[in-house]
Amino acid sequence: KWKLEWVDVNSEKLLKDENPIILEQFWIETKIDFQARVSELMQELELRYNWKTILIVAHSWTIKMCFFHFYPPINKQLHIAYYEKHIKNCVLYTLNDILWQ
């Protein structure tokens, strides 16, 4: 928790809700904007290294968006699906792992 205008705030809940006022106030990227940025990178990698094996080492939020590039959430808003997917630390994931859950 952190203080916002002298009120205790649950920062994780605020981020999960994608409150536009909070996102703008603290210059936080929306999940849709983040997904667009990661998808742009994935498209570039696909073009440049077509049919090659690629290792991506990144934080869990980036790995989630890489997965969503290939298999976007169906019947669910991106920011909700994002927080429902759990990525473990120091684990190797493949595209086949996208179909988890």
C-alpha positions as CSV (number, residue, x, y, z in Angstrom):
1,K,0.0,0.0,0.0
2,W,1.0,3.6,-0.5
3,K,-0.5,6.9,0.3
4,L,-2.4,9.0,-2.2
5,E,-3.8,12.3,-0.9
6,W,-3.5,11.1,2.7
7,V,-5.6,8.0,2.1
8,D,-4.3,4.4,2.2
9,V,-4.7,2.9,-1.3
10,N,-4.4,-0.7,-2.5
11,S,-2.2,0.0,-5.5
12,E,-2.7,-3.5,-7.0
13,K,-6.4,-3.1,-7.0
14,L,-6.1,0.3,-8.7
15,L,-3.9,-1.2,-11.4
16,K,-6.2,-4.2,-11.9
17,D,-9.2,-1.8,-12.4
18,E,-7.3,0.2,-15.1
19,N,-8.7,3.4,-13.6
20,P,-7.8,6.0,-16.3
21,I,-7.4,8.8,-13.8
22,I,-4.8,6.8,-11.8
23,L,-3.1,5.6,-14.9
24,E,-2.7,9.1,-16.3
25,Q,-1.8,10.7,-13.0
26,F,1.1,8.2,-12.5
27,W,2.0,7.8,-16.2
28,I,1.1,4.1,-16.2
29,E,0.6,2.4,-19.5
30,T,-2.7,0.6,-20.1
31,K,-2.5,-3.1,-20.7
32,I,-3.8,-2.5,-24.3
33,D,-1.0,0.0,-25.0
34,F,1.5,-2.4,-23.4
35,Q,0.1,-5.3,-25.5
36,A,0.5,-3.2,-28.7
37,R,4.1,-2.4,-27.9
38,V,4.9,-6.1,-27.2
39,S,3.0,-7.2,-30.3
40,E,5.1,-4.8,-32.4
41,L,8.2,-6.4,-31.1
42,M,6.9,-9.9,-31.6
43,Q,6.0,-9.1,-35.3
44,E,9.5,-7.7,-35.8
45,L,11.0,-10.9,-34.3
46,E,8.8,-13.1,-36.5
47,L,9.9,-11.3,-39.6
48,R,13.6,-11.1,-38.7
49,Y,14.0,-14.6,-37.3
50,N,11.3,-16.6,-39.1
51,W,11.5,-20.3,-38.3
52,K,14.3,-19.8,-35.8
53,T,14.2,-20.7,-32.1
54,I,14.1,-17.5,-30.0
55,L,14.7,-17.2,-26.3
56,I,13.0,-14.2,-24.6
57,V,14.2,-13.4,-21.1
58,A,11.8,-10.9,-19.5
59,H,9.7,-10.1,-16.5
60,S,6.4,-12.0,-16.2
61,W,4.3,-9.1,-17.5
62,T,6.2,-9.1,-20.8
63,I,6.0,-12.9,-21.1
64,K,2.2,-12.7,-20.5
65,M,1.9,-10.2,-23.3
66,C,4.0,-12.4,-25.6
67,F,1.6,-15.2,-25.0
68,F,-1.4,-12.9,-25.6
69,H,0.1,-11.9,-28.9
70,F,-0.4,-15.4,-30.2
71,Y,-3.5,-16.3,-28.3
72,P,-5.4,-13.1,-27.3
73,P,-8.0,-13.5,-24.5
74,I,-11.4,-14.4,-25.7
75,N,-14.6,-13.1,-24.0
76,K,-12.4,-11.2,-21.5
77,Q,-10.9,-7.8,-21.3
78,L,-7.1,-7.8,-21.6
79,H,-6.4,-6.3,-18.2
80,I,-8.6,-8.9,-16.5
81,A,-7.1,-11.8,-18.4
82,Y,-3.6,-10.4,-17.7
83,Y,-4.1,-10.6,-13.9
84,E,-5.6,-14.1,-14.1
85,K,-2.5,-15.6,-15.8
86,H,0.2,-16.5,-13.4
87,I,3.8,-16.8,-14.5
88,K,6.3,-18.4,-12.1
89,N,9.8,-17.1,-11.6
90,C,12.7,-18.8,-13.3
91,V,10.6,-21.1,-15.4
92,L,11.0,-21.9,-19.1
93,Y,7.7,-21.5,-21.0
94,T,7.1,-22.4,-24.6
95,L,4.3,-21.4,-26.9
96,N,2.6,-24.7,-26.1
97,D,2.3,-23.5,-22.5
98,I,-0.1,-20.8,-23.7
99,L,-2.9,-23.3,-23.6
100,W,-2.6,-23.6,-19.8
101,Q,-5.7,-23.4,-17.7
